[in-house]
Amino acid sequence: NRFLNEDNGLQMAFLDGNQPERLCAPMVDRIKSQGGEVRLSSPVKKIVTDEAGNIQHLEMRDGEKIVADEYISAMPVDIVKRMEPAAWQKMPYFRQMDALEGIPVINLHMWFDRKL
């Protein structure tokens, strides 16, 4: 594993609490405080762009259209590649996605009520 063999490959830090409370909630609070909206479990059907490649809106699976100044996605790389709009397929910036590969990752976090 290349990551483990690099000098700085295995540096970790831990949150002093659970991830949703210590990491996700502050991000959501900040986005909302700036007038933004966070949607979870909201499947995107299509990224709709104009001819220049600018996003016009997101077409959601339920038919709703979302228009925003900025969009943030947590989609896996293989899904993003499949949803890539035609206008982006010719742009060098988005061609960099060709080199991205998704990796299967499973994390298990266990918290015990006493020291083992």
Secondary structure, DSSP 4 states (H G I P E B T S, - for coil): -HHHHSTTTT-----SS-HIIIIIHHHHHHHHHTT----SS--EEEEEE-TTS-EEEEEETTS-EE--S-------HHHHHHH--GGGGG-HHHHGGGG-------------SS--
